[in-house]
């Protein structure tokens, strides 16, 4: 019967712990999602990505035809002329003909003056321009696409960093909450100690200096509590800052005892996972792709371009709509840069050097990520051991304090020994609080280093 009750108690305790951890995870997840929606720096990253998309659409638009409408109406006076002596040429002939025919059938003709600029003129047309083959347009579009992809990856990169910052800020805030609770309890202890000291003095069991020491100890704890409140407000403000909320906003707390979980990945597996997950490498890959397209852009600069141009409209001295006024003109234009100095070669050299630089950065970045993973992996291990040691220290200090407090209340030990064990207990409990949440922070740092948090 007792074994059955014990099993049931363990099952209930296990379910309770799982429920508490699940509620904590859900709470932290909700804060992270809130940060994704409201964080100002993340919004700026999104705007940069939107800007890169606009630039990409601008490059894509160059593949499509350009259609325009142009209208021109000109009024002119004067200008250069051509004198055509038609009268001087024909009038002698006409005069001879009139004499031969004994008539005036051939009148005299005036010399003509023709203006280069017509007094009135109009040209109205629709123009279509369509690139048929242009390597510059193609590779510029590819470069813009690579840069746009890099900007999008930059959003995920900042999200992953923001997750770590939010978790770290939350656990730092919990440190201050638990520290304030500890100092509240400690303040109750030193107040009770002051009361006991005053009672012992009244019964001539200790001298009056015990009261002064107890009051000094109370003031010391009150000062520690004031400092803890300052850190509490600062931690709250920074957490709310990350979420772009009013700095004094309430922070919900549903966190309980820390459970130490073993790391499922060894260092080699963690490094391999990080190299496959980290956005920094993905982003650098996009920059390398853009560099490759920049090299091709300059190499294909020697190839010809082919464009189609079509114009349709009306021309004349006035607006008339008939077969004589309208016109259609279509052209296929090829341009080929046969020689352009050494500019193209220099551009290719620059782009090639940039590619080598990016490759070196890629190797360096892989080494940096591997170092980060190793540091975070062993940091998590050390933090877990620190929690276990802090728990033992806290338990022992608490037991020692209970023994000494009973002795002091009975006047069997000195106040100095009481203060020492009380200080040891407070420090041990505070160390356990710090070690517990430092462990959670170390897990967040390991998660960031390996890149396992699902940001999408």
DRENVO-927145 format. One record per residue (C-alpha): z, y, x; chain. Coordinates in pm, 1 decimal, m for minus. Layout:
REC         zz         yy         xx   ch
REC          Z          Y          X    A
...
***
This chain:
REC         zz         yy         xx   ch
REC        0.0        0.0        0.0    A
REC       92.7      239.9      278.0    A
REC     m232.6      159.1      465.9    A
REC     m433.9      237.8      153.5    A
REC     m257.3      571.5      111.7    A
REC     m315.1      648.3      480.9    A
REC     m689.2      571.7      451.6    A
REC     m715.4      790.0      142.3    A
REC     m531.5     1072.1      318.6    A
REC     m765.9     1051.1      617.9    A
REC    m1070.4     1052.5      388.1    A
REC     m940.8     1357.8      202.3    A
REC     m865.1     1533.9      530.1    A
REC    m1212.2     1452.7      661.8    A
REC    m1379.5     1580.4      346.9    A
REC    m1168.1     1897.2      361.2    A
REC    m1266.7     1963.1      723.4    A
REC    m1635.7     1904.4      643.5    A
REC    m1611.0     2141.1      346.5    A
REC    m1449.1     2411.5      558.0    A
REC    m1708.3     2375.6      833.9    A
REC    m1993.0     2378.0      579.3    A
REC    m1861.9     2694.5      415.7    A
REC    m1825.3     2853.3      760.7    A
REC    m2182.1     2760.6      856.9    A
REC    m2314.4     2894.7      527.4    A
REC    m2121.4     3219.7      574.2    A
REC    m2248.9     3269.7      927.6    A
REC    m2602.6     3176.2      819.6    A
REC    m2589.1     3437.0      544.1    A
REC    m2481.8     3700.6      795.9    A
REC    m2764.9     3599.2     1030.3    A
REC    m3021.5     3623.5      749.1    A
REC    m2877.8     3961.7      658.4    A
REC    m2925.4     4066.4     1018.8    A
REC    m3287.4     3948.6     1007.2    A
REC    m3347.4     4170.9      705.2    A
REC    m3161.5     4485.3      809.1    A
REC    m3134.5     4508.4     1188.9    A
REC    m3295.7     4833.3     1304.4    A
REC    m3428.5     4702.7     1635.2    A
REC    m3585.3     4405.2     1457.7    A
REC    m3756.2     4642.6     1215.4    A
REC    m3902.2     4829.8     1512.4    A
REC    m4036.6     4500.2     1649.8    A
REC    m4196.5     4432.4     1311.2    A
REC    m4355.3     4777.5     1310.7    A
REC    m4496.0     4716.4     1659.2    A
REC    m4648.2     4393.2     1531.8    A
REC    m4796.9     4571.2     1230.2    A
REC    m4943.1     4827.6     1469.1    A
REC    m5101.9     4550.2     1677.5    A
REC    m5247.3     4397.6     1358.4    A
REC    m5404.8     4733.4     1273.8    A
REC    m5559.5     4745.8     1622.2    A
REC    m5686.1     4388.7     1575.0    A
REC    m5846.3     4480.4     1242.0    A
REC    m6006.7     4779.5     1412.0    A
REC    m6164.7     4548.2     1671.0    A
REC    m6274.1     4305.9     1399.1    A
REC    m6446.0     4589.6     1211.4    A
REC    m6690.3     4634.4     1501.4    A
REC    m6856.7     4303.4     1407.2    A
REC    m6961.8     4442.5     1067.9    A
REC    m7249.8     4683.0      995.0    A
REC    m7196.0     5056.1     1004.4    A
REC    m7360.6     5230.6      708.8    A
REC    m7379.2     5608.3      684.4    A
REC    m7544.3     5877.6      474.9    A
REC    m7693.5     6182.9      645.1    A
REC    m7853.4     6487.4      484.6    A
REC    m8002.2     6792.3      656.5    A
REC    m8171.2     7098.9      508.5    A
REC    m8297.8     7362.9      754.5    A
REC    m8414.7     7721.4      705.9    A
REC    m8576.3     7878.8     1013.7    A
REC    m8758.9     8197.2     1111.3    A
REC    m8948.9     8272.0     1430.5    A
REC    m8951.0     8056.4     1733.8    A
REC    m9232.6     7935.8     1951.7    A
REC    m9589.0     7919.8     1812.6    A
REC    m9929.2     7773.9     1897.6    A
REC   m10230.6     8008.3     1856.0    A
REC   m10532.3     7812.4     1734.4    A
REC   m10851.7     8024.5     1758.3    A
REC   m11032.0     7848.1     1479.3    A
REC   m11185.1     8173.5     1359.0    A
REC   m11329.5     8252.6     1701.7    A
REC   m11475.3     7903.6     1715.3    A
REC   m11623.3     7876.0     1365.1    A
REC   m11714.1     8233.4     1264.0    A
REC   m12025.0     8255.8     1494.8    A
REC   m12145.2     7923.1     1356.7    A
REC   m12079.5     8028.9      998.3    A
REC   m12263.5     8359.9     1057.9    A
REC   m12570.2     8175.4     1189.9    A
REC   m12565.2     7937.6      895.2    A
REC   m12541.5     8229.3      649.5    A
REC   m12845.6     8390.5      815.7    A
REC   m13047.1     8070.9      801.1    A
REC   m12958.5     8003.7      439.3    A
REC   m12984.5     8369.4      339.2    A
REC   m12643.3     8330.1      165.7    A
REC   m12271.7     8376.8      205.3    A
REC   m12178.4     8014.4      161.3    A
REC   m11979.4     8010.5      484.9    A
REC   m11711.7     8283.9      481.4    A
REC   m11537.3     8391.3      797.3    A
REC   m11212.0     8216.4      896.9    A
REC   m10899.7     8377.1     1043.0    A
REC   m10742.5     8249.5     1362.9    A
REC   m10434.5     8027.9     1292.4    A
REC   m10078.4     8069.4     1428.8    A
REC    m9873.0     7745.2     1397.7    A
REC    m9489.4     7762.5     1424.0    A
REC    m9306.0     7482.7     1605.3    A
REC    m9015.6     7518.3     1353.7    A
REC    m9108.9     7496.8      991.4    A
REC    m8958.9     7767.3      767.9    A
REC    m8792.5     7503.4      547.9    A
REC    m8730.1     7137.0      621.9    A
REC    m8508.0     6858.5      491.2    A
REC    m8425.9     6504.8      599.2    A
REC    m8201.3     6281.4      388.6    A
REC    m8145.3     5916.4      475.1    A
REC    m7920.8     5610.2      474.2    A
REC    m7855.0     5461.3      818.9    A
REC    m7745.4     5107.3      902.5    A
REC    m7628.5     5002.3     1247.8    A
REC    m7553.9     4635.2     1315.7    A
REC    m7454.8     4487.6     1654.9    A
REC    m7644.3     4160.0     1702.2    A
REC    m7508.0     4063.5     2042.8    A
REC    m7238.7     4256.6     2228.8    A
REC    m7001.3     4076.0     2465.3    A
REC    m6772.1     4382.5     2487.5    A
REC    m6696.3     4368.1     2115.8    A
REC    m6628.0     3993.9     2126.2    A
REC    m6391.1     3994.7     2424.2    A
REC    m6215.6     4315.2     2314.3    A
REC    m6140.5     4138.6     1987.2    A
REC    m6005.4     3835.2     2176.2    A
REC    m5780.3     4057.9     2388.2    A
REC    m5647.9     4238.6     2080.3    A
REC    m5575.7     3904.1     1915.0    A
REC    m5380.3     3781.0     2217.7    A
REC    m5175.5     4102.5     2225.8    A
REC    m5111.9     4076.9     1851.8    A
REC    m4987.5     3718.9     1895.8    A
REC    m4761.4     3837.8     2177.6    A
REC    m4617.3     4108.1     1951.0    A
REC    m4548.8     3848.7     1679.0    A
REC    m4375.2     3621.8     1929.3    A
REC    m4173.1     3926.9     2033.5    A
REC    m4025.6     3932.5     1681.7    A
REC    m3911.9     3570.1     1711.6    A
REC    m3781.9     3641.3     2060.7    A
REC    m3562.4     3923.7     1935.4    A
REC    m3450.8     3714.4     1636.4    A
REC    m3323.8     3443.6     1869.1    A
REC    m3135.7     3699.8     2075.7    A
REC    m3000.9     3857.7     1757.1    A
REC    m2864.0     3520.3     1639.2    A
REC    m2663.5     3489.9     1960.2    A
REC    m2542.1     3850.3     1934.1    A
REC    m2434.0     3809.5     1569.9    A
REC    m2249.7     3484.0     1642.3    A
REC    m2083.9     3631.8     1950.4    A
REC    m1982.5     3946.6     1763.1    A
REC    m1846.6     3737.7     1473.0    A
REC    m1635.1     3516.4     1699.4    A
REC    m1511.4     3819.8     1893.6    A
REC    m1407.9     3970.3     1561.8    A
REC    m1225.2     3648.8     1471.1    A
REC    m1042.1     3671.1     1802.8    A
REC     m897.9     4005.5     1698.9    A
REC     m808.6     3878.0     1351.0    A
REC     m619.7     3580.8     1491.4    A
REC     m461.6     3799.3     1760.6    A
REC     m330.9     4038.8     1496.5    A
REC     m187.9     3745.8     1300.3    A
REC      m21.6     3621.5     1619.2    A
REC      131.7     3960.7     1698.7    A
REC      252.2     3989.7     1337.5    A
REC      437.3     3659.5     1376.8    A
REC      562.0     3759.2     1720.0    A
REC      687.5     4089.2     1579.9    A
REC      887.0     3895.5     1319.8    A
REC     1035.6     3685.0     1601.8    A
REC     1141.0     3984.2     1815.5    A
REC     1283.8     4161.5     1509.7    A
REC     1487.4     3852.3     1433.4    A
REC     1588.9     3841.2     1799.6    A
REC     1707.2     4204.2     1776.3    A
REC     1915.1     4117.8     1471.3    A
REC     2067.7     3817.5     1649.7    A
REC     2139.3     4025.9     1961.5    A
REC     2317.8     4288.5     1753.1    A
REC     2521.7     4010.1     1588.2    A
REC     2611.2     3857.1     1924.5    A
REC     2720.0     4197.1     2059.2    A
REC     2931.4     4252.8     1750.0    A
REC     3102.7     3918.2     1816.4    A
REC     3149.6     3998.4     2186.8    A
REC     2932.0     3704.9     2292.9    A
REC     2683.9     3919.0     2490.4    A
REC     2688.5     4270.2     2632.1    A
REC     2518.2     4568.3     2467.7    A
REC     2227.9     4561.3     2714.4    A
REC     2094.1     4263.5     2519.4    A
REC     2029.4     4495.0     2224.8    A
REC     1845.3     4742.4     2445.8    A
REC     1633.4     4465.2     2597.4    A
REC     1551.7     4332.3     2249.2    A
REC     1445.6     4676.5     2131.7    A
REC     1229.0     4718.0     2440.1    A
REC     1072.1     4379.5     2373.0    A
REC      996.7     4485.1     2012.7    A
REC      830.2     4805.3     2137.1    A
REC      622.0     4600.5     2380.8    A
REC      491.7     4375.7     2102.3    A
REC      420.0     4677.7     1881.8    A
REC      215.0     4829.8     2164.7    A
REC       22.4     4503.5     2206.6    A
REC      m41.7     4499.2     1835.2    A
REC     m174.5     4856.5     1844.6    A
REC     m417.3     4760.1     2120.6    A
REC     m524.1     4455.5     1921.4    A
REC     m592.9     4677.8     1620.4    A
REC     m814.6     4899.6     1837.1    A
REC    m1016.2     4597.8     1954.2    A
REC    m1025.2     4474.7     1594.6    A
REC    m1185.5     4793.9     1467.4    A
REC    m1432.7     4803.9     1756.9    A
REC    m1534.4     4441.8     1698.4    A
REC    m1578.4     4507.3     1326.8    A
REC    m1790.9     4816.3     1391.7    A
REC    m2021.2     4634.2     1636.7    A
REC    m2070.6     4338.4     1402.7    A
REC    m2161.8     4570.2     1115.9    A
REC    m2387.4     4767.3     1350.3    A
REC    m2590.7     4451.9     1418.9    A
REC    m2632.5     4404.9     1043.2    A
REC    m2712.2     4776.1      990.2    A
REC    m2420.1     4813.6      750.7    A
REC    m2153.7     5084.1      730.0    A
REC    m1930.5     5031.7     1032.2    A
REC    m1615.3     4994.1      819.1    A
REC    m1766.0     4726.4      591.7    A
REC    m1546.8     4425.9      510.1    A
REC    m1623.8     4106.8      703.1    A
REC    m1562.3     3780.1      523.9    A
REC    m1368.3     3514.7      715.2    A
REC    m1381.6     3144.4      645.2    A
REC    m1318.3     3005.7      987.2    A
REC    m1056.5     2749.0     1074.3    A
REC     m960.9     2529.0     1366.5    A
REC    m1226.3     2472.6     1631.2    A
REC    m1362.4     2119.6     1655.8    A
REC    m1498.9     2017.1     1994.7    A
REC    m1837.9     1846.1     1958.8    A
REC    m2003.8     1661.0     2240.5    A
REC    m2337.5     1787.3     2371.4    A
REC    m2613.6     1550.4     2266.7    A
REC    m2855.0     1656.4     2542.4    A
REC    m2805.7     1612.7     2914.6    A
REC    m2913.7     1891.5     3148.8    A
REC    m3264.1     1753.9     3209.7    A
REC    m3326.5     1710.8     2837.4    A
REC    m3186.7     2055.3     2765.7    A
REC    m3414.3     2216.1     3026.2    A
REC    m3719.5     2031.1     2892.5    A
REC    m3634.5     2139.8     2537.9    A
REC    m3587.9     2499.7     2648.9    A
REC    m3922.3     2507.8     2830.0    A
REC    m4086.2     2392.0     2507.2    A
REC    m3896.8     2626.8     2274.8    A
REC    m3842.9     2956.2     2453.8    A
REC    m4048.9     3243.0     2316.0    A
REC    m4057.8     3416.8     2652.1    A
REC    m4293.4     3149.6     2786.5    A
REC    m4506.1     3159.5     2471.9    A
REC    m4535.6     3535.9     2492.2    A
REC    m4626.8     3524.6     2859.6    A
REC    m4890.6     3263.7     2772.4    A
REC    m5051.2     3512.2     2532.8    A
REC    m5053.0     3778.7     2803.8    A
REC    m5219.0     3530.4     3039.9    A
REC    m5480.8     3454.9     2775.6    A
REC    m5546.7     3827.7     2734.8    A
REC    m5586.2     3854.9     3111.4    A
REC    m5840.9     3570.7     3112.3    A
REC    m6040.2     3743.5     2838.8    A
REC    m6025.9     4067.7     3039.5    A
REC    m6187.2     3885.2     3333.6    A
REC    m6461.1     3747.3     3107.2    A
REC    m6510.8     4090.9     2953.1    A
REC    m6600.3     4235.5     3291.6    A
REC    m6802.7     3933.5     3403.3    A
REC    m7020.3     3950.4     3090.0    A
REC    m7066.3     4322.4     3141.1    A
REC    m7404.6     4243.7     3306.7    A
REC    m7541.4     4075.2     2995.3    A
REC    m7767.5     4280.6     2765.7    A
REC    m7661.4     4412.3     2427.4    A
REC    m7878.3     4380.7     2118.5    A
REC    m7842.6     4610.9     1818.4    A
REC    m8030.8     4661.3     1492.3    A
REC    m8085.6     5006.4     1343.4    A
REC    m8241.3     5076.1     1001.1    A
REC    m8304.6     5419.8      846.4    A
REC    m8437.6     5486.3      498.0    A
REC    m8474.9     5826.4      331.6    A
REC    m8700.4     6120.3      245.7    A
REC    m8843.9     6400.7      458.2    A
REC    m9037.4     6718.8      387.1    A
REC    m9024.8     7092.8      342.9    A
REC    m8852.6     7043.3        6.3    A
REC    m8689.0     6766.9     m192.4    A
REC    m8961.3     6550.0     m338.7    A
REC    m8936.8     6191.8     m451.1    A
REC    m9272.2     6025.3     m408.9    A
REC    m9456.6     5783.7     m183.2    A
REC    m9541.5     6056.9       65.5    A
REC    m9183.4     6182.6      105.5    A
REC    m8986.5     5861.2      164.7    A
REC    m8984.0     5669.5      487.8    A
REC    m8839.5     5349.4      636.6    A
REC    m8773.5     5293.9     1004.9    A
REC    m8622.3     4981.3     1163.6    A
REC    m8547.7     4930.3     1532.4    A
REC    m8412.3     4653.1     1750.1    A
REC    m8259.8     4807.9     2061.0    A
REC    m8172.0     4617.0     2376.8    A
REC    m7963.0     4771.9     2651.2    A
REC    m7913.6     4607.8     2987.6    A
REC    m7704.2     4744.6     3270.9    A
REC    m7898.1     4635.5     3574.6    A
REC    m7676.3     4809.9     3827.0    A
REC    m7352.4     4994.9     3769.4    A
REC    m7231.8     5056.1     4119.8    A
REC    m6927.5     4847.7     4222.4    A
REC    m6721.3     4943.0     3916.6    A
REC    m6760.9     4605.0     3745.1    A
REC    m6671.1     4410.8     4058.7    A
REC    m6358.3     4622.9     4104.6    A
REC    m6253.5     4563.0     3744.2    A
REC    m6297.5     4187.5     3787.5    A
REC    m6083.6     4195.5     4102.3    A
REC    m5809.5     4390.3     3924.1    A
REC    m5808.3     4151.2     3628.1    A
REC    m5801.3     3849.4     3861.6    A
REC    m5506.2     3989.1     4054.7    A
REC    m5326.7     4055.9     3724.8    A
REC    m5386.8     3692.4     3630.7    A
REC    m5229.4     3573.8     3957.6    A
REC    m4929.1     3802.7     3897.6    A
REC    m4880.1     3656.4     3549.7    A
REC    m4897.8     3302.6     3688.4    A
REC    m4627.8     3388.1     3941.7    A
REC    m4417.7     3541.0     3665.0    A
REC    m4462.0     3222.7     3462.7    A
REC    m4325.6     3008.5     3747.2    A
REC    m4036.8     3248.9     3801.4    A
REC    m3958.0     3259.6     3430.8    A
REC    m3941.8     2879.3     3412.5    A
REC    m3691.2     2877.3     3698.4    A
REC    m3486.2     3150.6     3532.7    A
REC    m3477.4     2959.6     3203.2    A
REC    m3372.5     2641.5     3383.9    A
REC    m3089.6     2831.5     3553.2    A
REC    m2981.0     2981.6     3219.9    A
REC    m2972.9     2636.9     3058.5    A
REC    m2770.5     2484.6     3341.5    A
REC    m2526.2     2776.2     3340.6    A
REC    m2485.4     2760.7     2961.0    A
REC    m2457.4     2379.7     2960.8    A
REC    m2176.3     2371.1     3214.8    A
REC    m2022.3     2680.6     3059.3    A
REC    m1992.0     2495.9     2728.9    A
REC    m1836.1     2198.3     2906.4    A
REC    m1582.7     2419.8     3083.0    A
REC    m1502.6     2606.2     2758.9    A
REC    m1434.2     2275.6     2579.9    A
REC    m1192.1     2168.5     2852.9    A
REC    m1025.5     2509.1     2839.0    A
REC     m960.1     2463.2     2466.0    A
REC     m798.7     2122.5     2522.0    A
REC     m578.8     2259.6     2799.4    A
REC     m486.3     2566.2     2592.1    A
REC     m380.9     2345.5     2299.9    A
REC     m146.8     2144.8     2521.8    A
REC       m8.3     2463.9     2677.5    A
REC       45.4     2623.1     2335.7    A
REC      217.3     2315.4     2194.0    A
REC      448.8     2284.3     2494.7    A
REC      532.5     2655.2     2495.1    A
REC      614.4     2646.3     2124.1    A
REC      846.7     2348.9     2165.5    A
REC     1020.5     2513.0     2462.2    A
REC     1066.8     2832.8     2264.0    A
REC     1225.1     2652.6     1969.1    A
REC     1479.9     2490.9     2201.7    A
REC     1569.0     2814.8     2381.8    A
REC     1585.6     3013.2     2057.6    A
REC     1845.4     2775.6     1913.0    A
REC     2047.6     2802.8     2232.5    A
REC     2027.0     3182.3     2234.7    A
REC     2128.7     3211.3     1869.9    A
REC     2438.4     3008.8     1962.2    A
REC     2503.0     3223.6     2268.7    A
REC     2436.9     2932.3     2507.6    A
REC     2154.5     3094.0     2711.4    A
REC     2063.8     3438.4     2839.2    A
REC     1839.2     3690.6     2673.3    A
REC     1618.0     3695.5     2983.6    A
REC     1539.6     3327.2     2943.0    A
REC     1469.6     3382.3     2571.9    A
REC     1229.6     3668.9     2649.4    A
REC     1052.7     3462.3     2913.7    A
REC      989.9     3163.8     2689.4    A
REC      889.7     3393.4     2400.8    A
REC      641.4     3569.9     2626.0    A
REC      511.0     3234.5     2749.6    A
REC      463.6     3116.0     2392.5    A
REC      281.7     3434.3     2286.3    A
REC       57.9     3421.6     2590.1    A
REC      m14.8     3052.3     2535.9    A
REC     m100.9     3107.5     2168.6    A
REC     m318.4     3406.7     2257.9    A
REC     m489.3     3202.7     2528.9    A
REC     m561.2     2929.4     2273.4    A
REC     m719.2     3184.1     2039.0    A
REC     m936.4     3326.4     2314.1    A
REC    m1032.2     2982.7     2448.5    A
REC    m1120.7     2853.9     2100.8    A
REC    m1359.5     3136.3     2017.9    A
REC    m1491.4     3153.5     2372.8    A
REC    m1592.3     2791.6     2318.1    A
REC    m1783.6     2891.1     2004.4    A
REC    m1948.2     3175.1     2196.7    A
REC    m2043.9     2932.5     2475.1    A
REC    m2211.3     2708.4     2215.4    A
REC    m2405.0     3008.6     2084.5    A
REC    m2514.7     3088.8     2440.2    A
REC    m2624.3     2728.8     2497.2    A
REC    m2811.2     2733.8     2167.6    A
REC    m2984.5     3054.9     2279.7    A
REC    m3068.4     2914.4     2622.1    A
REC    m3218.5     2592.4     2484.9    A
REC    m3382.8     2769.3     2189.4    A
REC    m3273.8     2525.2     1918.1    A
REC    m3175.9     2765.0     1638.6    A
REC    m3437.4     2758.1     1355.6    A
REC    m3533.2     3125.0     1331.7    A
REC    m3808.7     3078.7     1070.4    A
***
